[in-house]
Amino acid sequence: MKISEEFSKHAPEYESHNIIQKKVINKLLDDMVSKPQFILDLGCGNGSLCKSITWDYEKFVGIDFAPAMLELHPKAKNIEVMYGDFNDKKLFESLKSYQFEHIFSASALQWSKDLDTLFSTLAGLNTKLSLAIFTSGTFKTLHTKAGIEPLLRDKEEVNRLQKKYFNANFEILEYKLEFESVREMFRYIKRSGVSGSRNVLSYTQTKKLMREYPLSFLEFEIVFITT
């Protein structure tokens, strides 16, 4: 299953499972010193960022590759949502008619197939950025116990790439999300979309991992890039 299909599949219940994503959005907005009027949100999902902005703005454009998520996004005269994939160069060609003051992306760009090219494209827009990207430190213990390679890039690679294009503030934060049971933990992984549609363990292997997982929480590692 494609990542976009995974997010669409679980779109109706995403709101109750994106606890860490909400923390990320709060962090991005708390760090803002200005109140931009023309905003682009890459990977807007069901509109968590849009709902969290407290100031009045003239135009908000949200882009996502999961149609079911876009259906749940707030709609208004000054809010426009569109289907698009930031892995597709044609997307940014279609955005040239817009003049954005600030580009946000909260918990989406880790799914970029070519982060180097994407950073280059964003740098070419000459627009202020607030980006949050999950790294390979997310689910670290889970990956170790399961004996599988992390799906995401490590923080060192993301930092190396962003330094090529931005004069940015680079911050690494770690979060923990507690669960009442391992079963609830695995249900969260499935329904939050953070697994990236990957299912590399058999049923037997998954049951064994659930029995042996040593923690009552999941780890998340996120880098924040702001210009």
Buried (B, 14 or more C-beta within 10 A) or exposed (E): EEBBBBBBBBBBEBBEBBEBBBBBBEBBBEEBEEEBBBBBBBBBBBBBBBEEBEEEBEBBBBBBBBEBBBEBBEEEEEBBBEEBBBBEEEBBEEBEEEEBBBBBBBBBBBBBEEBBEBBEBBBEBEBBBBBBBBBBBBBBEBBEBBEBEBBBBBBEBBBEBBEEBBEBEBEEEEBEBEBEEBEEBBEBBBBBBBBBBEEEBEEEEBEBBEEEBEBBEBBBBBBBBBB
